[in-house]
Amino acid sequence: MTPLDPATDPSDVTAIEQQLGRTPRGIAAIGHRCPCGSPDVVTTEPRLPNGTPFPTTYYLTCPRAASRIGTLEGSGLMKEMETRLGSDPELAAAYRAAHEAYLVDRNELARSVGQQVPEIEGISAGGMPDRVKCLHVLAAHALAAGPGVNPLGDEVLEELGEWWAPGPCIDRPPGPSVDPIAAIDCGTNTIKLFIGRPPMATVRETRMVRLGQGVDATGELAEEALARTFAAIDEFAELIRRHGVPAGRVRFCATSATRDATNAEVFRRGVIARLGVAPEVLSGDDEAAIGFAGAMNALPADLATPVLVIDIGGGSTEVILGDRSGVIAARSMDVGSVRLHERHVHSDPPSTAEVAAVVADVDAHLDGCGVPFEEAATVVGIAGTMTTLAAAVLDLPAYDPDAVHGSAHDRADVLATVSRIVAMTVEQRRVLPYLHPGRADVIDAGLLIAERVLRRTGVDQLVVSEADILEGIAWTMA
C-alpha cells in the first residue's frame, strides 16, 4: 500500500477545511503534501462517517491544483486520453494496473480501519480501468502513489507544472471568529440547510418534502406537503440550536411553490412558530441572482465567460447569463421538474407524446425568455436535477458530492444520459445508486428541461456545481 502520513493533527485538519471550504469527511491520513508543507491529497476511509460508501480513496484538496485541472478537463483532454486508451495496448495495460493498485490500497485501508464496503467492491475511481472520467482523481492517485503507478495521472501532473510555485494556496489565516449563520432554501421539491461560516459549511442537509405537490393544479399547498415540510423544519431547528446559531443569523428563503400558493400564510405561520423567523418569498429575479452568485463563488476564477447558469427546481427554472461582474441577462420561468411532470406525464415510463408535450412546454418558455443562450462560453448546472445528471454521467456507485462538484461532461454523454433515464420506469430509476428516491418520479421532466437548454448553446461540455442558491443565501449573510 502507498505509505501514509498519519499526522492528521488539528493544523492539518484546519488547512484542509480552508482548502475545501467545508469540514472534511472520513480522513484516514494525509496522502501527499505539497512542497509548501500543506496537505494536497487526503486518504479517505472507504465508508464515510454517515455510512455512505466512498470509492475515492485519494482526494485532491489543493484548490489551485484543482482549478488548473478543471481547466484541463474543459480542454478536451479526457476525451483525448480515452481515445489513446483504445488504440495503445501498452497504455491500457498500465492504466488497468493502476486500477488494480488502487483497489489493493483501498482494501488494505478498509482492513486497517475495520470496515467492509461490498457496495464498491471492484470499483476504483476516476473512470479506471478503461475510461477517463475525472482528472482530479487520477492526479491525486499519482501524487499519493508516486511516479510510474498511474500513467494518466502522471500526465496530468506534468501538464500542471509547478502549481505550488506562487506560494501556499491558503496563505492567509482564518478570518475573525464570528457567530455561525444558518441559511435555508425551501423549494418545490426540497428544503436545504447550510450552517457554518461561508464558504465553510459545518452542516449541509437536504430533505425531500415535495412542498409543491399539486400546486400547479390546485393553487394550494397540500396539507400532507405542509406536514412533511414542517417535520423537516423541526429537524433543522434542532440542528440550528445545537450549533449555537443566534436567531438574528438565520435566513429562510422560499421559492416557486410558495410564490404560487393561495394559502402561503399557513406556511408562513408554521415557519415562524418553529424557527422564530419569517420566511422570505423570493421573486424569480432574486432567485436567479442569488443562485448565480452561489454558483460563481464556488467555481474556478479562470472559467471562460460569459457563464450560463441553469438552475432547475421543482416549480421553476432559472437561466442566468453573466460573468464575474454580475448578471447580464436572466429569466425565471414556471417550468420545473415537479410542475411539468404533474402537468404532462401520466404514464410510466413517459409516452412519446408526453415527452413531446414536456419539450414543447419548455421550448415555448425558452423562446420568449430573452436570454441569449448562444453567447455562453461555459454552461454550469446547479441544484438537484443537474447534480443527479452529473452523477449519472459519471455512473457513480453512490452519490458523491465531491465527485460531482466542478465535474465537466461532454455534451454527447449528457444528452445520451438524459435519453436513457427518461426512458426508464420509476422503479428502474429508484434502484440507481446515485439517485435519491424522492426524485425518481419527476427527474424525467427535469432532465428534459436540461436537455432543451443545453441544445440552445454552442458549448461542448456541461460543468456541474454543488454550490447553488443555498450557498448564495449564505453568502448574503457573511
Secondary structure, 3 states (H helix, E strand, C coil): CCCCECCCCHHHHHHHHHHHCECCCCEEEEEEECCCCCEEEEEECCECCCCCECCCCEEECCHHHHHHHHHHHHCCHHHHHHHHHHHCHHHHHHHHHHHHHHHHHHHHHHHHCCCCCHHHCCCCCCCCCCCCCCHHHHHHHHHHHCCCCCHHHHHHHHHHCCCCCCCCCCCCCCCCCCCCEEEEEECCCEEEEEEEECCEEEEEEEEECCCCCCHHHHCCCCHHHHHHHHHHHHHHHHHHHHCCCCHHHEEEEECHHHHHCCCHHHHHHHHHHHHCCCCEECCHHHHHHHHHHHHHHCCCCCCCCCEEEEEECCCCEEEEEEECCEEEEEEEECCCHHHHHHHHCCCCCCCHHHHHHHHHHHHHHHHCCCCCHHHCCEEEEECHHHHHHHHHHHCCCCCCHHHHCCEEEEHHHHHHHHHHHHCCCHHHHHCCCCCCHHHCCCHHHHHHHHHHHHHCCCCCEEEEECCCHHHHHHHCCC
